[in-house]
Amino acid sequence: MAGTDPAAVALAVVDMVTAGRFADAEERFAPRLRAAASAATLRVGWETEIAKAGPVRAVGGPVREPAKAGLIRVSVPVTCERGGLTVIMSIDDAGLLHGLRLAPPTGTSWEPPPYAEPDRCTEQEVTVGSGPLSVPGTITLPRGSGPWPGLVLLTSGPADRDLTTGPNKPFKDLAWGLASHGVAVARFDKVTHVHPGAGSEPGFTMVDEYVPHAVAAVRLLQQQPDVDPARVFVLGLSGGGKAAPRVATAEPSVAGVVSLAGDTVPLSRAAVRVARYLAELDPGPATTAAAESIARQAALVENPGLSPATPAADLLFGWPASYWLDLRDYDPVATAAALDKPMLILQGGRDYQVTVADDLARWQASLAQRPDVTIRVHDAADHLFFRGEGPSTPAAYESPQHVDPAVVTDIADWISRPR
């Protein structure tokens, strides 16, 4: 196996997976990645791609990107009989992988959605937060004179500011689409994206993951000359939607909350549900093994004996026990119900990660009778609010798509509503 040169490591890993040596590739996983993925899940992902693209014909040269918080991102293009893919890895100076994903071929780039009017908005780069855990961000402003309402976007997982997923950038869709409707938008790279080691530190919680940077972004947006500081809202998707009420509680100046596919079921149970759904989509020993592994890790998370000393590598996603213990004490619905702020709750009808039956039902039971809460289901939307038909699958995110224009309109109209 190659030493610690990131490009050599990346090529070696690609050679392993093309040869079917998934267990060998797993040996290069850092503990956090090992906690979230395995040789079995890598096999499923790889074989799914190869079934569509055909046998591998050539492996291109690795492309390195600048180091970010001790990690180097390396992309390796793979040409197949009927297309191709890109293997993207985040590699540390010891040659261990902290991230690995299979993406569409390079050259598939984001294009503005039809509802965005780039000439009607401007963007500026900002730094969100201070000190060693500050992160880069972008403020998108409507052209002309305000004062405009504002919105801070909160992603889920260790994502970048655009929530980049394959060739798609749903948060960039929202930023440009909403700015075209007269809403100023701030978005930023997640702390766990820029500083991946932070999320595995003992004591790390959801508060650390979301609140400091979200509050800093709210205040940055309020300081913009053409933004109305009394009308700055927060919007979160998935885990961000669950965290948004916590942010609004921490920062009283937040005008209201938008939750897109905000989950309410305990995350450990939701992870098991998703793993079983994916195993049913693609039944076989590998997906069954992956679902069983997730179930075992979820059981540890839910065990009454969980303590701060439980190794993070044994737990779901490689998150420390402190994160899971904090989640046990956080109820997003009860927190939202205690807020004296308007809320917009949107849900995709085809979402299998956060569902109408399990997650939205709790929002509805607690908040549907409040006149300042609007709850709406977009029946054709998936977890990222892309429109489609039939059962939603991860493969759908590999094709270029945009956030449903009806969702953008819903958000813009709600934020701009006189109150």
N, C-alpha and C positions, 0 to 999 in steps of 0.2 A: 504494500500500500504506500502511496505517496506520503511524504513527510507532512510538513505544516504549511507549505506554500498553498495559498487558497485556490489558485487556478489549478494546480496539480491535484489537490484534494477533490475539487469539483469534477474534473475529468475522470478521476478514479471512481467516484461515486456513480457517475453516469455509466461508466463501463460495467460496474457491478449490476446496476439495475437492468441494463440491456442484456446482460448474461443471465438474469434471473437470480442473482446472488443477493437477495434482499436482506438476509440476516447479516451478511458482511457489511452492507451499507448501514444497517442499524447500529453496528458497532461504532460508527463515526458520529452517532447522535449525542449531543450534549444532554445532561440529565433532564433539562426542561423539555426538550423535544422528545426524548424517550418516554416521558410521562404522557405526552399528548399523542404520540404516534408509535408505530411498531413496524416490524418487517411485514406483518400481515396487512396493515393498512397501506403501506407503501406498495405492496404487491397489487392490491385492489386498484389503487389509483393508477399505477403504471399500466396494468393490463387493460383497464378501461380505456385509457388513451390509445394504446396500441391497437385495440380492437377497432377503433374508429379510423386511425391514421394509417394503419398497415405496418408491416415490418420495418425496422430501422434500416436505413440505407447509408446514412453518414452522420457523424457527430462533428459539429463545427468547433471552432476555437472558443475558449471561454472569454467572456467579457467582464472585466472587473470594474466595480464602482468604488468611489472613495470610502474609506473606513468610516463607520458611524458607531460611536460608543464601543470601540474595540472590535467591531464586526466588519467584515468585508463582504459585500454582496457580489456574487458571481453568477452570471447567466450563461448557460451552455445550450446552444441551438441544436436540435436534433431533427434531421430530415428523415421522413418516412415515405413509404410507397405512395400513400394518398394524401400527403400533407406533412405536418410536423408539429413540434411543440418546443417549448423552452423550459429547461430545468433551472430553477432559480434557487440558490442556496445562500444562507447567511453563515459565515464561517469565522471562528475566532482564531486567535494567534496560536492556539494549540492544535489547530486543524479539526476542531469539532464543529458539527453543524448545529446551529440554533434555530434554523428555519429551512424548510425544503418544500417547494411547491411546483406543480406542473402548470405551466401557463401556455397560452396560445403562442404561435410563432412570433418572433420579434418582427416588428413592422406593422402589427395590428395596433393602431394608435387610437386614442380617444378623440372623438369629434364632438363639437358642441351639439346639444340636442336641438331639434327644430324650434322649440319654444324659447331658447336662449337668444338674446340679442347682444352679442359681444360689444357692439358699438354703444350700447346703453349703460355699460358699467366699466369700472376700473378696478384694478387689483393692486394691493401693496403688501409686501412681505413684512412680517412683524415677528418679534420674539415674545412668546407667551410664558409668563412665570419668570423667576429669577434664580440665580445660583446655579449649581451644577446640574440640576434637573430641569432647567428651562428647555423649551421646545420651540421649533420654528412653526409659524402659522401664516395664514393669508387672510386679509380682510378684503372682501368684495363689496364695492360701493356703487350704488346707482349714480349715473351722471346727473348733473343738475343740482338744484338747491333743495335741501330737505326742509324741515328735519324728517329723516326716515326712521321707521321702526327698525329694530335690529334683532338678529337671531344668532346665537352661538350653537354650533353643531358639535355633538358628542358622539364619537364613533364607538364601536364595540370591538373588543379584542385588541391586540397590539397592531392597530392599523395606522396607515398614514392619514393625512388630513382629508384626502379625497375618498377614503374607504376603497382604495384600489382593489378590484377583484377581477382577475384576468384582464381583459381589455377595457373593463368598465370602471367608471369613477362616479358612483352615485352621489357622493357628497359634492363633487364638482358640478354635477348636473343641478343639484339643489342650489348651490351658491349662485351659479350663473342664471338659472331660471328664476330664482327669487329676486335677485338684483334687477333682473329685467322687469319684475313686477313692483319695483320700488321698495325692496327690503334689503338693508345692509346685512351682510353675513360674515361671521368670523368662524374659521375652522383651523384646526391645528393638528400636528402629528401627535399621536398618543405618547405619553411618557414611556410606555412599555414598548413602543416602536423605536423611539430614539435612544432610549436607555434600557435595553432589554434585560439587563441584570437587575434592574430595580424591582421588577415584579416577582423575583424569586427570593428577595431579601426577607429574612425573618421579621415579622411584625408588619409586613406590607398588607394593606387592606383596600377595599373598594374606595374608601375615602381618599387614600393616597393616590389611587389610580385616576380618580376623576375630579375631586373637589378643588384642589389648589389651582390647577390649570384652567378649569372651567370658570372659576371665579375671576381669575386674572384676565381671561378672554372677555368676560362680561364687562369688566371695568375698562379694558382697552377699547371696546366698542363704544361704551358710554362716553369716552373721551374724544371720539371723532366729532369734528365740528358740525357735520351735517346729520348726525344721529341724535334722535330724541332719547336722552338717558333714562327717561321714565318708561320707555317702551322697548326695552331689550329683553327678549325671551330666550329660553334655552330649548333646544330640540335634541333628543337622543334617539338613536336607533338600536334596537335589541338591548344589549347590556347598557348602552347609553340611555335608552328609554327607561330602563329600570333605575338608573342612577340619577336621572334628571330631577325627580322630586327631592332627592338628597341635596343636590346642588342648589335648588331653589330655597330649601330650608336654610342652607349655610349662607346664602347671599340674599338678604331680604329685598334688595332692589330689583331682583328678577321680576319681570312683569307677568310672566306666565310660563307654562310648560307645554311642549309638544312632545308626545311620545309616539314613535313609530315602531310598531312591533315590540313594545316594551314587555319583557317577560316577567311573569309573576309566579310561575311554578319554581320551586327551588331548583337552582341550576344543576345540581347533581342529578336530580330526577329527569330534568329536561335532556341532559346529555345522554342518559340511558335511552330515553324515548327516541332521540334522533339516531343513535347508533342502531337501534332495532329497526327503525324505518329504513335506513340505508341498507341494512342486511336483507330486508325484505325486497328492496329494489333489485339487489344483485346477490341472490342467495348463493352460498358456497362456504367452504371451510374457513376461508380467510375473513370474510365479513362476519361470520358467526364468532370467530375467535376475537375479532376486534370489539364486537358488542359485548362479549363476555369480559374482556379486559376492562372496558369502560364501566361495566356493572360492578366489578370488583373494586375499582378505584372509588366509585360513587359510594359503595358501602362503607369504605374507610372514612370518607368525608362525613357521612351521616352517623357514624358510630359515636355513641355518647362518650366513649373514651378518647375521642380526638383531643389532642392537646397541642400547645405550641411546639412541643418537642417532636411531634410526628414529622418524619422526613418529607419534604416537599416532593421528592422524586417518587414517593409512593402514592401521591394524591393526584386527582384530576388536573390535567393541563400543567402539572409541575408547579402549581401555585402553592405557597406556604400555608400551613394550617391556620395562621392568623387571618388569612383572607377568608377561608371557609368559616371560621368561628365568627367573624364579623358578619358574614352573610346570614348566618342563622338568626342574628338579632335585628336584621333589617327587613322590613316589610314595605315594599314600594307603594302598595295600594294604601296602607294605613298612613304612610308618610304623605302621600298625595292628598288623601282625604283631610288631613290636618292643615293643609295649606289653604290660605284664603286667597287663592290665585286662580285665574281661568286656566283651563286645560283643554287641549285638543289631543284626542287619542285615536290614531289610525292603525288599522290592521289589514294585512293582506289575507284574502280568503284562501290562497293556495300555499300559504306559508306552513312548512312542516317543522321549522325550528321554534317558532313561537306561534301558537295556534289559537284559532277562534274558540275552540271548545275548552281548552285548558287555561290559557293565559288571559284572553280577552274577557272571558266570563267573570273573572275576579274584578277587573276594572269596572265592568258593567254593574255587577252586584253592589259595589260600593259607591259608584260615582254617577251612574246613569240618571239619577233623579235631580242632580244639581243643575240649575239653569246655566251656570257658567262653565259647564263641561260639555264638550261635543265629542261624541264617539261615532266613528264611521268605519265601515268595512269596505275595502276595495276588493271585490270578489275575484277579479282576475289577477291580482298582484301576488308576487311571491315575497320572500323575506326582505329583498332589497327594493321592493315595490316596482319591479319590472312586470309588465303585463305578459300573460301567456295563457296556455291552455293545457289541460290535463295535469297529472301529478307533477309537482315541482321536484327537480333533481339538481344536484351540484353541477352537472354538466351544462346546464342552461347558462351558467355564468361565464362560460368560455366563449360565447358569441357576443359581439358588441350589442349593447342595449342601453336604454336610458330609462330613468325614473319616469313613471307614468305621468303625463302632463296633468291629469286630473288631480294627482296628489300634490303637485306643485301649486296648482290653483287653489286647492283646499287650504294649504298652509298660508299662502299669500293673502287670501281673502280673510282668513281667520285672524291673522296677525294685524291686518290693516283695519279690522272692524272697530268702529268707535266704541269706547268703554267709559 
